[in-house]
Each structure stands twice: as structure tokens, then as C-alpha cells.
Amino acid sequence: MTRSTTDDALHALARRHLPEDVAERWIGLLRPGLRLERAAEGAAEPVVGRLGGLPELPENEERPVWEGHGPLSFVASLDCAALPSAGLDIALPADGTLAFFFFDGQVDDGEAVVAPDDPGSRAGARVLYVPEGVRLVEHPAPEGIRPYPAIPLTARPVTTAPYLWHPVVHREFGAVPDDHPLRDEEFEDALWELSESPEHRVGGHAEPVQDEVESEVARGALGSPPWDDPRIAQEALRWTLLAQFDSDDDAGMMWGDCGTLYWLVRPEDLARRRFDRAMFTWQCA
């Protein structure tokens, strides 16, 4: 679907299942994103990046390592100049490369876990930005790391809906009781039927496997206070999805039980190209 058709589908879905005033307010929460899909061989769509393979990094830069645990696996890279990002509401770089790495358990059989509420684990997930003009060289896989199959990616603009428990929904509608139209089972089922898999995405709203990823990251950023701390909801509004990478059979990627990896960033850090301040979380079924 192009963005216009996802717009049409989500707008029609809301107006079919929700009262008019609720539908228009919910539609106002939709955000533009990019869906990353496997590029068909010989297709006209430009390749904007890839899953897996061997990473290309500056010749004087080492592959990221989680000290005391081991090297990170290469997940994906994105060519910022090739991404059709003009329609996004986040300030992605106009050129250069983004590379995503994750400690996926290959070297320790899954013993160490990367989590936003464990500051000591944050080195287990990295996003690196390499500006245009820097010479890149392919880095071989270190001992104990099996590279994922390389899958070329193309991108198409889509419109994304917030998770129904997302902090922006709470900000717009306040506390949403079980009998609220947004909790209607037919509306939730219709939203679910529009989802596609695997859901690799740049920008827009995150597509959670469980609960809102923004709150997980916000709690970690605040030093892991109790979940009922009201600061978490406010802090969650400051974080936006940079990219998510789903489990993908073609790429041999399985994050836990059909899970997804998420990198989020504050818009002001993104504008300053402070990708070192991006936060990571992941969820699985």
C-alpha cells in the first residue's frame, strides 16, 4: 500500500467503527512512516539498505563490542540518501549511513539480556551513523558470530497508527475505560487485520509486540522508577521511533519468540545526530 492507500484504509476504518468526533481525534494521531520490505530482484524500486550480511564501517573503526560479553551482531544498515524520508515527521540525516547492531546471544547462548532498565546492558545494542564521504570497508565476522543472510531492502511510505495504550492516546483522550469506543473489539480486530509481517519500519509509531515501547524506554531513561510513577508517561512522549526490525525468516532473524528490536530517540538528539543517545528495547510474544 502507498501512504495514500494506508491513509484511506485507516481513515475509513476509524469512521466505520468509531463515533465521528472520536474518529477524527484518533485520525489526528496518525503519523507517517516508512515500511522496509525485501527488494525484488530486477524491480524498479531503489534499494535503501539491507538486513544482515557483513557491516561496512570506517576502516579505523571496530565493530561494536559489549565489554565483558562479546561482539555485537550486525542487524541492518540504511542509506539515508536513498530513503524517501522527506514525508516523515522526524529529521533523519539527508545522507550517510545508519548501522544497527545487537548482542543477539550467539556468543553466550542467550545468557546476557539487553534491556532498557539495565544501564549496564546498553552497550549491547548500538546504532552508528557514518557521514557521507567517509571511506567504508567491509568488516569480517568475529569468532562466534554467524552473519545473517544479506537481504536488500526497499522502502515505501505508509501511515502508522498509535498502539491503543500509547501515551499520545492517553494525552488526547485521557483515561480510556473498557467501554470507550477505542476499546471496541471490532475496531481493535480491524486494526490488527491491517498489520503486515515482517514489520520493519523507519519513523512513525512503533508496532509493539506487547505493550508500548515508548514507556519501556522512558522508564529506563528515568532510572527505572516504579511503573506507576507519573513521570514515565510524560517522558514517554519525548521518545519517537527511529527504526524497528522484526523477526524475519528470509534473513534468519528470530528475536526471542517472534520478537522485534526497537531503537527510539528524542527528536532533539536526532536533530543533533546524537545517535549515541538512542535507546533500545525489544519485545517478543
The 8 nearest C-alpha neighbors of each residue, nearest first, counted from 0:
[[1, 4, 5, 2, 157, 3, 155, 156],
 [2, 0, 4, 3, 156, 157, 5, 155],
 [1, 3, 157, 5, 156, 4, 158, 6],
 [4, 2, 6, 1, 5, 7, 0, 157],
 [5, 3, 7, 6, 1, 2, 0, 8],
 [6, 4, 8, 2, 7, 3, 158, 157],
 [7, 5, 3, 4, 9, 8, 158, 2],
 [6, 8, 4, 10, 5, 9, 11, 3],
 [9, 7, 5, 11, 6, 10, 12, 4],
 [8, 10, 12, 6, 11, 7, 5, 13],
 [11, 9, 7, 13, 12, 8, 6, 14],
 [12, 10, 14, 8, 9, 13, 7, 15],
 [11, 13, 9, 15, 10, 14, 8, 16],
 [14, 12, 22, 10, 16, 15, 17, 11],
 [15, 13, 11, 12, 17, 22, 16, 10],
 [14, 16, 12, 13, 11, 17, 18, 10],
 [15, 17, 13, 14, 186, 12, 18, 185],
 [18, 16, 22, 13, 14, 180, 15, 21],
 [19, 17, 21, 20, 22, 14, 16, 180],
 [18, 20, 22, 21, 17, 23, 14, 13],
 [19, 21, 23, 22, 18, 24, 17, 25],
 [22, 20, 24, 18, 19, 23, 25, 17],
 [21, 23, 19, 13, 25, 17, 20, 24],
 [24, 22, 26, 20, 25, 21, 27, 19],
 [23, 25, 27, 21, 26, 22, 20, 28],
 [24, 26, 22, 27, 28, 23, 21, 29],
 [27, 25, 23, 28, 24, 29, 22, 10],
 [26, 28, 24, 25, 29, 23, 30, 22],
 [27, 29, 26, 25, 30, 161, 24, 160],
 [30, 28, 160, 26, 27, 159, 158, 161],
 [29, 31, 203, 159, 158, 28, 32, 204],
 [32, 30, 158, 203, 87, 157, 159, 88],
 [31, 33, 203, 202, 157, 158, 156, 201],
 [34, 32, 156, 201, 155, 200, 157, 154],
 [35, 33, 200, 155, 154, 199, 156, 36],
 [36, 34, 154, 199, 200, 153, 152, 33],
 [37, 35, 152, 153, 154, 38, 34, 199],
 [36, 38, 152, 151, 153, 39, 150, 35],
 [39, 37, 152, 153, 151, 36, 40, 46],
 [40, 38, 42, 41, 37, 44, 151, 153],
 [39, 41, 42, 38, 43, 151, 37, 44],
 [40, 42, 39, 43, 38, 44, 45, 46],
 [43, 41, 39, 40, 44, 38, 45, 46],
 [42, 44, 45, 41, 39, 40, 38, 46],
 [43, 45, 42, 153, 46, 38, 154, 39],
 [46, 44, 153, 47, 43, 81, 38, 154],
 [45, 47, 153, 152, 48, 151, 38, 44],
 [48, 46, 81, 153, 78, 82, 152, 77],
 [49, 47, 77, 152, 76, 78, 46, 151],
 [50, 48, 151, 152, 150, 76, 75, 51],
 [49, 51, 75, 150, 149, 74, 151, 76],
 [52, 50, 149, 147, 74, 148, 75, 73],
 [51, 53, 149, 148, 147, 146, 54, 50],
 [52, 54, 138, 137, 139, 146, 51, 55],
 [55, 53, 137, 138, 56, 73, 52, 98],
 [54, 56, 137, 136, 135, 138, 53, 57],
 [57, 55, 135, 136, 58, 54, 60, 137],
 [58, 56, 135, 60, 59, 134, 136, 133],
 [57, 59, 136, 60, 135, 56, 134, 61],
 [60, 58, 57, 61, 56, 136, 135, 134],
 [61, 59, 57, 58, 56, 62, 63, 138],
 [62, 60, 63, 59, 56, 58, 57, 138],
 [61, 63, 64, 60, 70, 71, 138, 56],
 [64, 62, 71, 70, 61, 65, 125, 100],
 [65, 63, 70, 69, 71, 66, 62, 122],
 [66, 64, 122, 123, 69, 68, 70, 67],
 [67, 65, 68, 64, 69, 122, 70, 123],
 [66, 68, 69, 65, 64, 70, 111, 122],
 [69, 67, 66, 65, 70, 107, 111, 64],
 [68, 70, 65, 64, 66, 67, 71, 106],
 [71, 69, 64, 65, 63, 72, 102, 62],
 [70, 72, 102, 101, 64, 100, 63, 73],
 [73, 71, 101, 100, 102, 74, 103, 70],
 [72, 74, 100, 51, 75, 99, 54, 71],
 [75, 73, 51, 100, 99, 50, 72, 101],
 [76, 74, 50, 99, 51, 49, 98, 73],
 [75, 77, 98, 48, 97, 49, 99, 50],
 [76, 78, 48, 97, 96, 79, 47, 98],
 [79, 77, 96, 47, 81, 48, 80, 95],
 [78, 80, 94, 82, 81, 95, 93, 96],
 [79, 81, 94, 93, 78, 82, 95, 92],
 [80, 82, 47, 78, 79, 83, 45, 46],
 [81, 83, 79, 84, 47, 80, 78, 154],
 [84, 82, 85, 81, 154, 86, 156, 155],
 [83, 85, 87, 82, 86, 91, 33, 79],
 [86, 84, 87, 83, 88, 82, 90, 91],
 [85, 87, 84, 88, 31, 83, 156, 32],
 [88, 86, 84, 31, 89, 85, 32, 202],
 [87, 89, 86, 90, 31, 30, 203, 202],
 [90, 88, 87, 91, 202, 266, 269, 241],
 [89, 91, 270, 92, 269, 88, 266, 87],
 [90, 92, 89, 93, 84, 269, 79, 270],
 [93, 91, 94, 79, 90, 95, 272, 80],
 [92, 94, 80, 79, 91, 95, 84, 82],
 [95, 93, 80, 79, 92, 131, 96, 130],
 [94, 96, 131, 130, 129, 79, 78, 80],
 [97, 95, 78, 129, 77, 128, 79, 98],
 [96, 98, 128, 77, 76, 127, 129, 126],
 [97, 99, 76, 127, 126, 75, 96, 128],
 [98, 100, 126, 75, 74, 125, 76, 73],
 [101, 99, 73, 125, 74, 72, 124, 71],
 [102, 100, 124, 71, 72, 103, 123, 125],
 [103, 101, 71, 123, 104, 72, 124, 70],
 [102, 104, 101, 105, 72, 109, 71, 254],
 [103, 105, 109, 108, 107, 106, 102, 110],
 [106, 104, 108, 103, 107, 144, 143, 109],
 [105, 107, 143, 104, 108, 144, 69, 109],
 [108, 106, 104, 109, 110, 105, 111, 68],
 [109, 107, 104, 105, 110, 106, 111, 103],
 [108, 110, 104, 107, 111, 105, 103, 112],
 [109, 111, 107, 108, 112, 104, 106, 105],
 [112, 110, 109, 113, 104, 107, 68, 120],
 [113, 111, 114, 110, 109, 120, 104, 102],
 [112, 114, 120, 123, 121, 111, 115, 124],
 [113, 115, 117, 116, 280, 112, 120, 121],
 [116, 114, 219, 117, 216, 280, 279, 118],
 [115, 117, 219, 114, 223, 118, 218, 222],
 [116, 118, 119, 115, 114, 120, 121, 219],
 [119, 117, 120, 121, 116, 115, 219, 114],
 [118, 120, 117, 121, 122, 113, 123, 114],
 [121, 119, 113, 118, 122, 123, 117, 114],
 [122, 120, 123, 118, 119, 124, 113, 115],
 [121, 123, 65, 120, 124, 125, 119, 64],
 [122, 124, 102, 121, 65, 120, 113, 101],
 [125, 123, 101, 122, 100, 121, 102, 279],
 [126, 124, 100, 99, 127, 101, 122, 123],
 [125, 127, 99, 98, 100, 274, 97, 128],
 [128, 126, 98, 97, 125, 129, 99, 274],
 [127, 129, 97, 96, 130, 98, 126, 274],
 [128, 130, 96, 95, 127, 97, 131, 133],
 [131, 129, 95, 133, 128, 132, 96, 94],
 [130, 132, 95, 133, 94, 129, 96, 134],
 [131, 133, 134, 130, 95, 129, 135, 94],
 [134, 132, 131, 130, 135, 57, 129, 95],
 [133, 135, 57, 132, 136, 58, 56, 131],
 [136, 134, 57, 56, 55, 58, 133, 137],
 [135, 137, 55, 58, 56, 57, 138, 134],
 [136, 138, 55, 54, 53, 56, 139, 135],
 [137, 139, 54, 55, 53, 136, 140, 56],
 [140, 138, 141, 53, 137, 54, 146, 55],
 [139, 141, 144, 146, 138, 142, 53, 145],
 [142, 140, 144, 143, 139, 70, 145, 138],
 [141, 143, 144, 140, 145, 106, 70, 139],
 [142, 144, 106, 141, 145, 105, 140, 70],
 [145, 143, 142, 141, 140, 105, 146, 72],
 [144, 146, 147, 143, 140, 105, 72, 142],
 [147, 145, 52, 144, 148, 51, 53, 140],
 [146, 148, 51, 52, 250, 251, 149, 145],
 [149, 147, 250, 51, 52, 150, 146, 251],
 [148, 150, 52, 51, 50, 147, 49, 151],
 [149, 151, 50, 49, 250, 148, 152, 51],
 [152, 150, 49, 38, 37, 48, 46, 50],
 [153, 151, 37, 38, 49, 48, 36, 46],
 [152, 154, 46, 38, 47, 36, 35, 45],
 [155, 153, 35, 34, 33, 36, 47, 152],
 [154, 156, 34, 33, 157, 1, 35, 153],
 [157, 155, 33, 2, 32, 1, 34, 154],
 [158, 156, 2, 32, 33, 31, 1, 5],
 [157, 159, 31, 2, 5, 30, 6, 32],
 [160, 158, 30, 29, 204, 203, 31, 32],
 [159, 161, 29, 204, 162, 30, 158, 28],
 [162, 160, 204, 163, 165, 29, 159, 28],
 [161, 163, 165, 164, 160, 211, 206, 207],
 [162, 164, 165, 161, 168, 181, 182, 187],
 [165, 163, 162, 166, 168, 211, 169, 210],
 [164, 166, 162, 168, 167, 163, 211, 161],
 [167, 165, 169, 168, 232, 170, 236, 164],
 [168, 166, 170, 169, 165, 171, 236, 28],
 [169, 167, 171, 166, 165, 170, 172, 164],
 [170, 168, 173, 166, 172, 167, 171, 174],
 [169, 171, 167, 168, 173, 172, 166, 174],
 [172, 170, 168, 169, 173, 167, 24, 25],
 [173, 171, 169, 170, 168, 174, 175, 167],
 [174, 172, 169, 170, 171, 175, 168, 176],
 [173, 175, 169, 176, 172, 170, 168, 171],
 [174, 176, 179, 173, 177, 172, 169, 181],
 [177, 175, 179, 178, 174, 182, 181, 180],
 [176, 178, 179, 182, 175, 183, 180, 181],
 [179, 177, 176, 182, 180, 183, 175, 181],
 [178, 180, 182, 176, 181, 177, 175, 183],
 [181, 179, 183, 182, 17, 178, 18, 21],
 [182, 180, 179, 183, 186, 163, 17, 187],
 [183, 181, 180, 179, 177, 184, 178, 187],
 [182, 184, 180, 186, 181, 185, 187, 179],
 [183, 185, 187, 186, 188, 182, 181, 189],
 [186, 184, 188, 187, 183, 189, 16, 190],
 [185, 187, 189, 183, 184, 188, 16, 190],
 [186, 188, 184, 190, 189, 185, 191, 183],
 [189, 187, 191, 185, 190, 186, 184, 192],
 [188, 190, 186, 192, 191, 187, 185, 193],
 [191, 189, 187, 193, 188, 192, 186, 194],
 [190, 192, 188, 189, 193, 194, 187, 186],
 [191, 193, 189, 190, 194, 188, 195, 187],
 [194, 192, 190, 191, 195, 189, 8, 9],
 [195, 193, 191, 192, 196, 190, 198, 206],
 [196, 194, 198, 197, 193, 192, 191, 199],
 [197, 195, 198, 194, 245, 199, 247, 246],
 [196, 198, 245, 247, 199, 195, 246, 36],
 [199, 197, 196, 245, 195, 200, 244, 34],
 [200, 198, 244, 35, 245, 243, 34, 197],
 [199, 201, 34, 243, 242, 35, 33, 198],
 [200, 202, 242, 33, 241, 32, 34, 243],
 [203, 201, 32, 241, 240, 242, 33, 200],
 [202, 204, 32, 31, 30, 159, 240, 205],
 [205, 203, 161, 159, 240, 160, 206, 30],
 [204, 206, 240, 207, 203, 243, 212, 161],
 [205, 207, 204, 208, 162, 198, 161, 243],
 [208, 206, 209, 210, 211, 205, 212, 162],
 [207, 209, 282, 283, 284, 210, 206, 258],
 [208, 210, 207, 282, 211, 284, 283, 212],
 [211, 209, 207, 212, 208, 164, 162, 165],
 [212, 210, 213, 165, 214, 207, 164, 162],
 [211, 213, 215, 214, 210, 207, 216, 280],
 [212, 214, 235, 216, 211, 215, 217, 238],
 [213, 215, 217, 235, 216, 212, 211, 218],
 [216, 214, 212, 218, 213, 217, 219, 115],
 [215, 217, 219, 213, 214, 218, 115, 220],
 [218, 216, 214, 235, 220, 234, 219, 215],
 [217, 219, 223, 221, 215, 220, 216, 231],
 [220, 218, 116, 115, 223, 216, 222, 221],
 [219, 221, 217, 218, 222, 216, 223, 115],
 [222, 220, 218, 219, 223, 217, 224, 231],
 [221, 223, 219, 220, 224, 218, 116, 118],
 [224, 222, 218, 219, 116, 221, 225, 220],
 [223, 225, 222, 226, 228, 218, 221, 227],
 [226, 224, 227, 228, 223, 218, 231, 229],
 [227, 225, 228, 224, 231, 218, 223, 229],
 [226, 228, 225, 229, 231, 224, 230, 232],
 [227, 229, 230, 226, 225, 231, 224, 232],
 [230, 228, 231, 232, 227, 233, 226, 234],
 [231, 229, 233, 228, 232, 234, 221, 218],
 [230, 232, 234, 229, 233, 218, 217, 235],
 [233, 231, 235, 234, 230, 229, 166, 214],
 [234, 232, 230, 235, 231, 236, 229, 237],
 [233, 235, 231, 217, 236, 237, 232, 230],
 [236, 234, 217, 213, 214, 232, 237, 233],
 [235, 237, 234, 233, 238, 166, 232, 167],
 [236, 238, 235, 234, 265, 239, 233, 266],
 [239, 237, 265, 264, 235, 236, 263, 213],
 [240, 238, 263, 264, 265, 241, 237, 266],
 [239, 241, 263, 202, 242, 205, 204, 262],
 [240, 242, 263, 202, 262, 201, 264, 239],
 [243, 241, 201, 262, 200, 240, 261, 202],
 [242, 244, 261, 200, 260, 199, 262, 245],
 [245, 243, 199, 260, 259, 261, 200, 242],
 [244, 246, 259, 198, 199, 197, 247, 260],
 [245, 247, 253, 252, 257, 254, 258, 259],
 [246, 248, 252, 250, 249, 197, 245, 251],
 [249, 247, 251, 250, 252, 246, 253, 197],
 [250, 248, 247, 251, 150, 148, 252, 37],
 [249, 251, 148, 252, 248, 247, 147, 150],
 [252, 250, 248, 249, 247, 147, 253, 148],
 [253, 251, 247, 246, 250, 248, 254, 147],
 [252, 254, 246, 257, 255, 247, 251, 258],
 [253, 255, 258, 246, 257, 259, 256, 252],
 [256, 254, 258, 283, 257, 253, 284, 282],
 [255, 257, 283, 258, 284, 254, 253, 246],
 [258, 256, 246, 283, 254, 253, 255, 284],
 [283, 257, 259, 254, 282, 256, 255, 246],
 [258, 260, 245, 282, 244, 281, 246, 254],
 [259, 261, 281, 244, 243, 245, 280, 282],
 [262, 260, 243, 280, 279, 281, 242, 263],
 [261, 263, 279, 242, 241, 278, 243, 240],
 [264, 262, 240, 241, 278, 239, 277, 238],
 [263, 265, 277, 238, 239, 241, 278, 266],
 [264, 266, 238, 268, 267, 237, 239, 269],
 [267, 265, 269, 268, 270, 264, 89, 239],
 [266, 268, 270, 269, 265, 271, 264, 273],
 [269, 267, 273, 271, 265, 270, 266, 272],
 [268, 270, 272, 266, 271, 267, 273, 265],
 [269, 271, 267, 268, 272, 90, 266, 91],
 [272, 270, 268, 269, 273, 267, 274, 266],
 [273, 271, 269, 270, 274, 268, 92, 128],
 [274, 272, 268, 275, 271, 276, 269, 277],
 [273, 275, 276, 277, 272, 126, 269, 127],
 [274, 276, 273, 277, 126, 127, 125, 278],
 [277, 275, 274, 273, 278, 268, 264, 265],
 [276, 278, 264, 274, 275, 263, 262, 279],
 [279, 277, 263, 262, 264, 276, 216, 280],
 [280, 278, 262, 261, 115, 263, 124, 277],
 [279, 281, 261, 115, 114, 260, 216, 262],
 [282, 280, 260, 259, 261, 279, 283, 258],
 [281, 283, 258, 259, 208, 209, 260, 280],
 [258, 282, 284, 256, 257, 255, 208, 259],
 [283, 256, 257, 258, 208, 282, 209, 255]]
